[in-house]
Amino acid sequence: MRYDGVKTLLVVAVAACAAAPPPPISNRPEGASEAIPSLFAPLFRPRTWSFSGETRVGGDRNNHTTRSSPVDCAIKSTRTLTHAWLADFACTGIVADQPIDGTLIATTAGLWHVTEPIGAITDATVAKLSPLAMLIDADPHPREHTTAVTDTEQESFAVVAAGKGWCASYATNSGDDRGWTICLDATNGLVGGRAFWSGNETTTTQFGAVP
């Protein structure tokens, strides 16, 4: 009877452990002292977002077509480096070929977007990130600036407050004018965005909450 009682207690204890919810994902790299800024934290765990989107193709107000274009975005995988967090970010449903897909890099200073695959990013990559190419600061404030890449190519960055969060925009005139915007808040992560391409005509896909 004594052994049976002990065995019963063990079974109950094991069952209780199995039913316990998993611990929350840490916002701190293992062995590191930094914690990820709260605005970026929801972006650095695998998840998906689905939005009602709209794509507009054409020139002026009187010469364009508009159609519904649902947009799904996802964090497909994540990695942690010594002083940075990485997320493989991609969206489907954006009609024009836009550079919104890429790797998001967060540090305690801010958030960057690069086109290199997540597996190619190293501590050395993070160390070379330019403050001028930062999408948004960890402590955001409105700003706008343009950086010369070559004699003819420029990249533009802008940050604006939006609702309970912030929107960060990137644009380039390399080839044809093109760019994108992502809007974030600390509760939901991605809340909306926009992508455009402008050549002979302009194609713009807008989704979610974006000003």
Secondary structure as UniProt FT lines:
FT   HELIX           2..19
FT   TURN            30..31
FT   TURN            38..40
FT   HELIX           41..43
FT   STRAND          47..51
FT   STRAND          53..58
FT   TURN            61..62
FT   STRAND          64..68
FT   STRAND          71..80
FT   STRAND          85..92
FT   TURN            99..100
FT   STRAND          102..106
FT   STRAND          110..114
FT   HELIX           118..120
FT   HELIX           123..127
FT   HELIX           131..133
FT   STRAND          136..137
FT   STRAND          143..148
FT   STRAND          154..162
FT   TURN            163..164
FT   STRAND          165..172
FT   STRAND          177..185
FT   TURN            186..188
FT   STRAND          189..198
FT   STRAND          202..208
//
